[in-house]
Amino acid sequence: MRVIVGCEFSQIVTKAFRDKGHEAYSCDLLPTEGNPEWHFQEDILEVLKRERFDLGIFHPPCTHLAVSGARWFKDKIDKQQEALAFIRSLLFTNIPKICLENPIGIISTRIRKPDQIIQPWMFGHGEQKATCLWLKNLPKLLPTRIVEGREQRIWRLPPSSDRWKKRSITFQGIAEAMAIQWG
């Protein structure tokens, strides 16, 4: 299966699919932290115009969408509209199977409610980080290893220049569940 993982610099999800034998690529404006042979460093919408994929998994930036930043919403209406237009472009792209993930935010009220909300602790990580999944022609992810603990380690990361980057990386257990269950 040919897979594109949009807005992913880490290649965590990409590698999980490649390890299962799929032709998987990451795409991000940032350089990859993985294998550059399997990475498009450009706008995902441009890649989708010229390439065909069987499955698209998208991790669009949540900066202007997540409820964690709700206190600034009134100051970023234009940026929110741009972000929502980007989300719509990804959700309605011509790929047979799609997963779009984002934290709890305005996508649920401005576009549609998510098909599923998952937590890292459902996939072998003892942390809380509610993640919404909007699915097209994909089943809901089944938990693979429920663990004790419910720490909010990601939310509590101290301020730093790369905090946003650390918060955006997909948990390995979730990536592996996607590759096994959707691959």
URKA-V407135 format. One record per run of one state. SS is the DSSP state (a for helix, b for strand, c for the rest). FROM is the first residue (numbers start at 1). LEN is the number of residues. If there is no record, write none. Layout:
BEGIN
SS|FROM|LEN ; SS|FROM|LEN
END
This chain:
BEGIN
c|1|1 ; b|2|5 ; c|7|5 ; a|12|8 ; c|20|3 ; b|23|6 ; c|29|7 ; a|36|3 ; b|39|3 ; c|42|2 ; a|44|7 ; c|51|4 ; b|55|4 ; c|59|7 ; b|66|1 ; a|67|9 ; c|76|1 ; a|77|15 ; c|92|5 ; b|97|7 ; c|104|1 ; b|105|1 ; c|106|1 ; a|107|4 ; c|111|5 ; b|116|3 ; c|119|1 ; a|120|3 ; b|123|1 ; c|124|3 ; b|127|1 ; c|128|3 ; b|131|6 ; c|137|8 ; b|145|1 ; c|146|5 ; b|151|1 ; c|152|11 ; a|163|6 ; c|169|3 ; a|172|11 ; c|183|1
END
